[in-house]
């Protein structure tokens, strides 16, 4: 959960930093948000790759644990 929260917060921080920089250059309105979203996505791809991998590993582990609990519950129901 910590990796997911960290990744999400850093993505938001990058987006707002891009908005600030682009606003300083005079961009306004809809195009400011569109270009800031694209720029922050391009910047975060290489910059946050390790954190994204850690988040993915964490989410996969949680999903595997949930799946094994569901399988155990289903097999317990079947044996009754």
FENZIFEN-V583889 format. One record per backbone hydrogen bond with DSSP energy under -1.0 kcal/mol. NH is the residue of the N-H (numbers start at 1). CO is the residue of the C=O. Records with the same first field share a line. If there is no record, write none. Layout:
NH = CO, CO
This chain:
5 = 1
6 = 2
7 = 3
8 = 4
9 = 5
10 = 6
11 = 7
12 = 8
13 = 9
14 = 10
15 = 11
16 = 12
17 = 13
18 = 14
19 = 15
20 = 16
21 = 17
22 = 18
23 = 19
24 = 20
25 = 21
26 = 23
27 = 22
33 = 29
34 = 30
35 = 31
36 = 32
37 = 33
38 = 34
39 = 35
40 = 36
41 = 37
42 = 38
43 = 39
44 = 40
45 = 41
47 = 43
48 = 44
52 = 48
53 = 49
54 = 50
55 = 51
56 = 52
57 = 53
58 = 54
59 = 55
60 = 56
61 = 57
62 = 58
63 = 59
64 = 60
65 = 61
66 = 62
67 = 63
68 = 64
69 = 65
70 = 66
71 = 67
72 = 68
73 = 69
74 = 70
75 = 71
76 = 72
77 = 73
78 = 74
79 = 75
